[in-house]
Amino acid sequence: MRKVIFTLLFAIALVTAGFASNGKTKVFKGQIIDPNGAPVIGAKVMVMGIEKSVYTDFDGEFIFPKVSSGDYEVSVSMVSFEERILTINLQASYQESFFITLEAK
């Protein structure tokens, strides 16, 4: 009986994984830099509409691992820099990368 339950759970997990990776979600990543090309560490990047935010790492890079294709407004902010709000379009390809420059206040 345990073997049957385990087999059923495994089959359900495989089917669920197949639906989750059907190409409707993608990786959205990028790098935030200053006007001199230096990475901006600790900038807040927020995708409005899904209300998720991340902070850039030591290389000024950020990543959102699962975002549906479509149009989004993205807010990028950091102390002593002007906030930027961009409209982006994530296409059907698996991964989108953006380079965004912040201007000093």
Protein Blocks (a to p, Z undefined) as FASTA:
>chain_A
ZZmmmmmmmmmmmmmmmmmmnopaccdddddddfkopacehiacddehjlpacdddfkop
acdfbdcedddddddddehiacddddddddfbfbdcdddddddZZ
